[in-house]
């Protein structure tokens, strides 16, 4: 049914990465992974292909073009990181008088607030040590690329209701 996958030196499967895969390698790299990871994730997701001699020759031929594309992507990620660093987003949350939140603010709320500011990110790109549980200013790390991280200022402020504003 299937052609046998090429074995690597340590008994894994040799694949050629089509896209950058974090903690694994860059586009055009030849990697060796366990057969299950190759068959269940990398190949079906279109992130890698079987490392045949033909594919290896093609990559060598196009390596400069791939490098130029990667540098272009990196510069766009760095530009986005600079734009994010200039951002300050505000998230309203219910809190008690001491400033402790009744719930918490996590990556999902931060992504939604950034979407309102014109940034499209995935929740796994937001790096928090834990959910934000108090009011205040936080500097949140955003992971854009394996070589590019950004920081964004997040203000967690109390939710303003109609009663509080008329009480003064």
N, C-alpha and C positions, 0 to 999 in steps of 0.2 A: 504494500500500500504506500508507504513512505520510503524515500531514499534514506539510507542511514545518515545520521548527522555526523559530521567530521569530529573525531576525537582530538582533544588537546593533549598536551604533555602530561597533565596531571589527571587525566581520565574524564574531564568535563567535556562540554560541547563548545567547539569553536564557532563564534559568530562575529559578524561584521556589523557594527553599530550604524544605523541609518540616521538616528537622532542622538543628541546628547542625552545620557541617562545619568542622573545624579548618583554619586558614589560608585559608578561603574566605569564610565569613560566618555570620551567625546565622539562626535560623529566621525566615522572613518576608522576608528580604532578596532583592532581585532582583539576580542576578549574571550575568556574561557569561563563558562558558567556551568552550573549543574543542569542536567537534562530537563528536570521539572521546571526550573525557572525559565529556561529557553522555550519549552513547549507550551507552558501555561501562561507566560506573561510577555516575554520579549518578542517572540514571533507573532502571536495573535494581535498584539497591540501595534505591530508594524514598526517597532523600535529597532529591530535588528533583522538581519538575513543570514543565511548560511554562508560561511566564509569559504567560497570556492576560489580556485586560482584565478578564474575570470574576474570575480568581484574584487579580489586583491589587486589585480592589474588595473582595473577601472579606478579604484580609489587612488592608487599611486599616480595615475594620469591626471586625476582631478583634485589632487591634494591642495594645490595652490588656490584653486577656485573655492574649495571648501574652507580654507583658512581665511580667505577674503570675506566670505559670507559670515563666518564666525566673528571676525573682527567688527563687521558691520552690526551684527546683533549685539555684541558687547557694547559698542558705542551707544546704541539705542537704549540698552538697559541702563547704562551710566547716566544718560540724559534723563530717563524716567526716575532714576534714583535721586538726581538733583532736584527734579520737580517735586518728588515726594518729600524730600528734606525741607522744602519751602512750605509744605502743607501743615496746617494745624486743624485737626477735625474735632468737633464737639459731639459727644454722645450723651444724651440725657438718660438718667437712670433713677429709679426710686431709691431713696436713701433715708435712714433715720437721722435724728438730730446730731449724732456723733459723726456722721459722714460714712457710715457703713452701708453698703448697698444691700437691698433685700434680695437681689439676685446677684448676678455678676455680669461683667462685660467680657466677652471672649472674641476669638477671631471672626466669628460670623458677623457680630455687630460692627466690628472695625471695617470689614470688607464692605458691608452695606453703606457705612458712612463714607468710605473712600469712593464707592460707586457714585454717590451723590456729588462728589467733588470731581468726577470725570475719570477715575482710575478703575480699571477692571483687573481685579486680582482674585486669586483662589485662596480659600481659607488656609490651605496648607502652606502658603507663602508668608503668613503672619506668624512670627516667632515670639511667643509669650512664655515667661517662666511659669505662669499660672494665670488663671482668670483674674481680672481686675475686680477687686471687691470693695474698694473705697473710692470716695470722690478725690479728684486731684488731677495733676498733670503727669502723664506717663510718656516716656519715649519708647516707642514700639519698633522692633526690628522687623523689616520686610525683606524676605529672601527672594530676589528677582532671578538670580542665575548663580551657578556654582562659584563665580568670581565676583558677583555684584550683590551687595546688601545695601539697604537703605534704612533710614530712620524716619519715622513720622511722629509728630507730637499729637497726642490724644488727650483731650480734656474730658474728664468724666464729671458732669455737672448734675445737680439735682433736677428732677423733673419739676417744671413750674406748672402749678395748677391754678385755676381761676380763683380759688379761695385765698391762696397765699398772697397773690398780688394785690388783692383788695383788703387784706388784713392790715396793711401798714397805714 
